[in-house]
Amino acid sequence: MKVLIISPGKAHDAMVADGIAEYQKRLSKSFPLEWAHPRASDKETEGAAILKLLKDGDCVVLLDERGRDIDTPGLARLLDKQMQAGSKRLVVIIGGAFGVSDKVATRAETTLKLSSLVFPHMLVRLMVAEQLYRASSILSGGKYHHE
């Protein structure tokens, strides 16, 4: 299974690029991690750009502050479920400051939140990469995550 993270806006800032590269390298043993950064002037145009990146059969997870809370073992179970189901691609969409279009929200199979706290968009990218690695570690029986 491949994982695509769609994070609207510019490419990674220098402050997070090295961390993202490290987790992407670690994840390459479990699954390829790809990034897309559509740019648009408004929420609807951005939504259309996001939808163009999606394929039939993608499992789409939207990250939004109004989403359902999930812990890391829960994320591991979500990954495992998609791998067992034979999903070719899991797509994680990081919602922007003003959210996502209704069409993108409707396309998502589930909407999750990382925290009730608000974080800068660039930091969320790093956190998502790290959490995917931690969930992957749980699934492989690794020692990265301690419960």
C-alpha positions in Angstrom: 0.0 0.0 0.0 1.2 3.5 -0.8 0.4 6.6 1.4 -0.1 10.0 -0.1 -0.3 13.0 2.1 -2.0 16.0 0.5 -1.1 19.2 2.3 -2.1 22.3 0.5 0.4 25.2 0.2 4.0 25.5 -0.4 6.7 22.8 -0.1 8.0 21.9 3.3 9.7 24.7 5.3 13.3 24.1 6.2 12.4 23.7 9.9 10.4 20.5 9.2 12.0 19.2 5.9 14.8 17.3 7.6 12.4 15.6 10.1 9.9 14.7 7.3 12.8 13.3 5.2 13.9 11.1 8.1 10.5 9.6 8.7 9.9 9.2 5.0 13.2 7.2 4.9 12.2 5.1 7.9 8.7 4.4 6.4 10.1 3.3 3.1 10.6 -0.2 4.7 6.9 -0.4 5.3 5.3 1.7 2.5 6.2 4.5 0.2 5.2 7.9 1.4 4.4 10.6 -1.1 3.5 14.3 -0.8 1.3 16.6 -2.8 1.0 20.4 -2.2 -1.8 21.8 -4.4 -1.9 25.6 -4.4 -5.0 27.6 -4.9 -6.4 31.0 -4.1 -9.6 29.8 -2.3 -11.1 26.8 -0.6 -13.2 25.7 -3.6 -10.3 25.9 -6.1 -8.1 24.1 -3.6 -10.8 21.4 -3.2 -11.0 20.9 -6.9 -7.2 20.5 -7.0 -7.3 18.0 -4.2 -10.0 15.9 -5.8 -8.0 15.7 -9.1 -5.2 14.0 -7.1 -7.6 11.2 -5.8 -8.1 7.9 -7.6 -11.0 5.4 -7.5 -10.4 3.0 -4.7 -8.4 5.4 -2.6 -9.1 5.3 1.2 -9.3 9.0 2.1 -8.7 10.3 5.6 -9.3 13.9 6.3 -7.5 15.6 9.2 -9.6 18.4 10.6 -10.0 20.0 14.0 -13.7 18.9 14.0 -12.8 15.2 13.3 -12.9 12.2 15.6 -10.1 11.9 18.1 -7.8 8.9 17.5 -4.8 7.5 19.4 -1.7 6.0 17.8 -2.8 2.4 18.3 -6.1 3.4 16.6 -4.1 4.8 13.7 -2.2 1.5 13.5 -5.5 -0.4 13.4 -6.7 1.9 10.6 -3.5 1.3 8.6 -3.7 -2.5 9.2 -7.4 -2.6 8.1 -6.6 -0.8 4.9 -3.6 -3.1 4.2 -5.7 -6.2 4.9 -8.5 -4.9 2.7 -6.0 -4.7 -0.1 -6.2 -0.9 -0.5 -3.7 0.3 -3.0 -3.4 3.8 -1.5 -4.3 5.6 1.7 -4.6 9.3 1.2 -4.3 11.7 4.2 -5.6 15.2 3.6 -4.4 17.9 6.0 -7.1 20.5 6.1 -6.0 24.1 5.8 -6.7 27.0 8.1 -10.2 27.5 6.6 -11.0 23.8 6.3 -11.7 22.0 3.1 -14.5 22.2 0.5 -17.7 20.3 1.1 -16.8 18.0 -1.8 -13.5 17.0 -0.3 -15.1 16.5 3.1 -17.8 14.3 1.5 -15.1 12.2 -0.4 -13.3 11.4 2.9 -14.2 8.0 4.4 -13.3 9.2 7.8 -12.4 12.5 9.4 -9.9 12.6 12.3 -8.2 15.2 14.4 -4.6 15.1 15.7 -5.4 17.1 18.8 -7.8 19.6 20.2 -4.9 22.0 20.1 -4.2 24.1 17.0 -0.8 23.6 15.3 1.0 25.4 12.4 0.3 23.6 9.1 4.0 22.8 8.6 4.3 21.2 12.0 1.3 19.1 11.3 3.1 17.6 8.3 5.9 16.5 10.5 3.5 15.1 13.1 1.6 13.1 10.6 4.8 11.6 9.2 6.0 10.7 12.7 2.6 9.2 13.6 2.5 7.1 10.5 6.0 5.8 11.4 4.9 5.1 15.0 1.8 3.3 13.8 3.9 1.3 11.3 6.3 0.4 14.2 3.3 -0.9 16.2 2.2 -3.1 13.3 5.7 -4.5 12.8 6.2 -5.2 16.5 9.0 -2.6 16.7 10.2 -0.9 19.8 9.5 2.7 18.8 6.1 2.9 20.4 5.7 2.0 24.1 2.2 1.4 25.5 
